[in-house]
Amino acid sequence: MKKRLVGITVVGKDKEGIVANFTNFVFEKNGNLEQVNQNVIKGLFGMYLEVSFTSKINTEKFDSDIQKLAKKLKMQVNTHHETNSQKNIAVFVTKEPHCLNTILKSRSKKEIKGNISVIVGTEKTLSSIAKKAKIPFVMINERNQDKAETKILQICKKYDIDLIVLARYMRILSPNFVWRYPNRIINIHPSLLPAFPGALAYEQAFERGTKIIGVTSHYVTENLDQGPIIFQDSFKVTPDDTLESIKREGQKLEAETLLKATKMHLSNKLDVRWRKVHTKNK
């Protein structure tokens, strides 16, 4: 029988015995631990377990039993069962349309192996694009990030989201959110990290006379813009280029790089080991 993978995320207040309880649960279910990653930030515990099974499992009973354990330990647990079915995608946006437009154009050509189930925005600027594409648009403009993320998590649960794509989403996601979607949130950043971090990367690059502008697509971790790199691309800057021409070319490359990374993820050929993205041999 083909190996079946299950991803388990555990988030909650740090306490003793969490790791042991969940790993023992896996062994009792005749599962094998493929990966165990854990972290603690300011008393918040996060853990990701990747578990494999070589025998058939009852997914409903597995999920029910692990929720009983979660309730007992007062932790929040989510399971993600790898299947060959089409993945549900949530696209997060703010007001820049170039990445969203490129993704939707690819969708209209049936080039994306996934279903864009919902678009989540911090404002209404791009709602008309979602309406034209006949995709639900949900605005979460809550200023308090914890409250905003609680609402976003509810949206993701409602649409059974497998992958989150940050299409120039200008909010920083907290570890409490990121840990629930390990290696399932994709972002892009211009200017070949870490040379020019932050929102004004193009301005910094132009002022410093950069000769090459790059874009990096990466998985999101609790460390801002420093997650495992999926794909990178670049273009040359000439003395005749202005800040505006660099931005135009950069935005085009941002959209293309984000789309490329999304397609690579949806192909099920990416694997993250030791903070590096590897291509699986299939």
C-alpha positions in Angstrom: 0.0 0.0 0.0 1.2 3.5 -0.8 2.5 5.5 2.2 -0.2 8.0 3.4 1.0 11.2 5.0 -0.8 13.2 7.7 0.3 16.6 9.0 -0.6 17.4 12.6 -0.2 21.0 14.0 -0.4 21.6 17.8 -0.7 25.1 19.2 -1.3 26.3 22.7 0.2 27.4 26.0 3.6 25.8 26.7 3.5 23.0 29.2 5.3 19.7 30.0 4.4 16.5 28.3 2.9 17.8 25.1 5.5 16.2 22.7 5.4 12.9 24.5 1.6 12.7 24.5 1.2 13.4 20.8 4.1 11.2 19.7 2.8 8.3 21.8 -0.6 8.9 20.2 0.9 8.4 16.8 2.7 5.2 17.8 -0.5 3.8 19.3 -2.1 4.4 15.9 0.8 2.4 14.2 2.1 5.6 12.6 5.7 6.5 11.8 7.1 9.9 12.6 8.6 11.5 9.5 9.2 15.0 10.9 8.9 16.7 14.3 9.4 20.5 14.5 8.6 22.5 17.7 9.1 26.0 18.9 8.2 28.2 21.9 7.8 32.0 21.6 6.7 34.0 24.7 5.0 31.0 26.3 3.2 29.9 23.1 4.0 26.4 22.0 3.8 25.2 18.4 4.6 21.8 17.0 4.3 20.2 13.6 4.3 16.4 13.2 4.4 14.7 9.8 3.2 11.2 10.2 3.1 8.3 7.7 1.0 5.2 7.6 1.6 2.1 5.5 -1.7 0.5 6.5 -5.2 1.9 5.9 -6.5 4.3 8.6 -9.9 5.5 9.5 -9.4 9.3 9.1 -12.6 10.3 10.9 -11.7 8.2 13.9 -8.1 9.4 13.8 -9.3 13.0 13.8 -11.9 12.4 16.5 -9.4 10.7 18.8 -6.7 13.3 18.4 -9.3 16.1 19.2 -10.1 14.2 22.4 -6.4 14.3 23.3 -6.2 18.0 22.3 -9.2 18.8 24.6 -7.6 16.9 27.5 -4.3 18.8 27.1 -6.1 22.1 26.3 -4.3 22.5 23.0 -5.6 23.5 19.6 -4.9 20.7 17.0 -5.5 20.5 13.3 -4.8 17.6 11.0 -4.1 17.7 7.3 -4.5 14.5 5.3 -2.5 14.5 2.0 -4.7 13.4 -0.9 -4.5 13.5 -4.6 -7.7 15.5 -4.8 -7.7 19.2 -5.8 -6.4 21.5 -3.0 -8.4 24.5 -1.8 -6.5 27.8 -2.0 -7.1 31.1 -0.1 -5.5 34.2 -1.6 -4.7 37.0 0.9 -4.5 40.5 -0.6 -4.4 44.2 0.4 -4.6 46.7 -2.5 -1.9 45.8 -5.1 -3.6 43.8 -7.9 -0.7 42.5 -9.9 -0.1 39.2 -8.1 -3.9 38.5 -7.8 -4.5 39.2 -11.5 -1.7 36.9 -12.6 -3.0 34.1 -10.5 -6.6 34.5 -11.7 -5.4 34.7 -15.3 -3.6 31.4 -14.8 -6.7 30.0 -13.2 -8.9 31.0 -16.2 -6.5 29.0 -18.4 -6.9 26.0 -16.1 -3.1 26.1 -15.4 -3.5 25.9 -11.6 -4.0 22.4 -10.1 -6.2 23.7 -7.3 -9.4 25.5 -6.5 -9.2 29.2 -5.4 -12.0 29.0 -2.8 -11.8 32.5 -1.2 -10.0 35.8 -1.4 -9.3 37.5 1.9 -8.6 41.2 1.9 -7.6 43.8 4.5 -9.7 46.4 2.6 -12.2 46.4 -0.3 -9.9 47.6 -3.0 -9.7 44.3 -4.9 -13.2 43.1 -4.2 -14.4 43.9 -7.7 -11.7 41.6 -9.2 -12.9 38.8 -7.0 -16.5 39.5 -8.0 -15.6 39.4 -11.7 -13.9 36.0 -11.1 -16.9 34.8 -9.1 -14.8 34.0 -6.1 -16.0 34.8 -2.6 -14.3 37.9 -1.1 -14.1 38.4 2.6 -12.8 41.6 4.1 -11.0 41.4 7.5 -10.0 44.9 8.4 -9.8 44.3 12.2 -6.8 46.4 13.5 -6.1 44.0 16.3 -4.0 41.3 14.7 -5.1 38.6 17.2 -8.8 39.3 16.5 -8.1 39.5 12.8 -6.4 36.1 12.7 -9.2 34.5 14.7 -11.6 35.6 12.0 -9.2 34.5 9.2 -8.8 31.1 10.8 -12.6 30.7 10.8 -12.7 31.6 7.1 -9.9 29.0 6.4 -11.8 26.4 8.3 -15.1 27.2 6.5 -13.5 26.7 3.1 -11.3 23.8 4.2 -8.1 25.6 3.0 -5.0 23.6 2.1 -2.8 26.4 0.8 -2.6 30.1 1.6 -1.0 32.4 -1.0 0.0 35.9 0.1 -0.5 38.1 -3.0 1.1 41.3 -1.6 -0.7 40.9 1.7 0.6 43.7 3.8 0.1 42.3 7.3 2.5 40.3 9.3 1.1 36.9 10.4 1.8 35.9 13.9 3.4 32.6 15.0 0.0 31.6 16.4 -1.3 31.6 12.8 1.7 30.5 10.8 2.3 27.4 12.9 -1.2 26.1 11.9 -0.2 26.1 8.3 3.4 24.8 8.2 4.9 24.9 4.7 1.4 25.8 3.4 1.7 29.6 3.3 3.6 31.1 0.3 4.9 34.7 0.1 7.2 36.7 -2.2 9.7 39.4 -1.5 11.6 41.6 -3.9 15.4 42.2 -4.1 17.0 38.9 -3.3 16.8 38.6 0.5 18.2 39.5 2.9 19.9 42.6 1.2 16.8 44.9 1.3 14.2 43.7 3.8 10.9 45.5 4.5 8.3 47.3 2.4 10.6 49.8 0.7 12.9 47.2 -1.0 12.8 48.8 -4.5 13.5 52.3 -3.1 16.5 50.9 -1.2 17.7 49.0 -4.2 17.4 52.0 -6.5 19.2 54.3 -4.0 22.1 51.9 -3.6 22.5 51.5 -7.4 21.6 47.8 -7.5 22.5 46.2 -10.8 20.3 43.1 -10.4 16.8 43.0 -8.9 15.5 39.7 -7.7 12.4 38.2 -6.3 12.2 35.4 -3.8 9.2 33.1 -3.2 9.3 31.3 0.1 7.3 29.5 2.7 6.2 31.6 5.6 7.7 31.0 9.0 7.6 32.9 12.3 10.8 34.7 11.1 9.7 37.5 8.8 10.7 37.0 5.1 13.2 34.2 6.1 11.3 31.0 5.4 12.5 28.1 3.1 13.1 29.4 -0.4 11.0 27.9 -3.2 12.0 29.8 -6.3 14.0 32.9 -7.2 14.3 35.0 -10.4 15.9 38.3 -11.3 16.4 41.0 -14.0 19.2 43.4 -14.8 19.0 47.1 -14.0 20.5 49.5 -16.5 21.6 53.2 -15.9 18.6 54.3 -17.9 16.1 52.6 -15.5 14.1 54.8 -13.2 12.5 53.9 -9.9 9.2 53.5 -11.7 10.5 51.3 -14.4 12.2 49.1 -11.9 9.0 48.9 -9.9 7.0 47.9 -13.0 9.4 45.2 -14.0 9.7 44.1 -10.4 5.9 43.8 -9.9 5.7 41.7 -13.1 8.4 39.4 -11.7 6.8 39.3 -8.3 3.6 38.0 -9.8 5.4 35.4 -12.0 7.5 34.2 -9.2 4.6 33.8 -6.8 2.6 31.9 -9.5 5.6 29.7 -10.2 6.0 28.8 -6.5 2.2 28.1 -6.2 2.3 25.8 -9.1 5.3 24.0 -7.7 3.6 23.5 -4.4 0.4 22.2 -6.0 2.4 19.7 -8.0 3.2 17.9 -4.7 6.9 17.7 -5.6 8.2 20.0 -2.9 9.6 18.8 0.4 11.1 20.9 3.2 14.0 19.4 5.2 16.3 21.3 7.5 14.8 24.6 6.4 15.5 23.9 2.7 13.1 23.1 -0.1 13.9 20.0 -2.1 12.2 18.7 -5.2 10.8 15.2 -4.7 11.7 12.5 -7.3 8.4 11.1 -8.6 
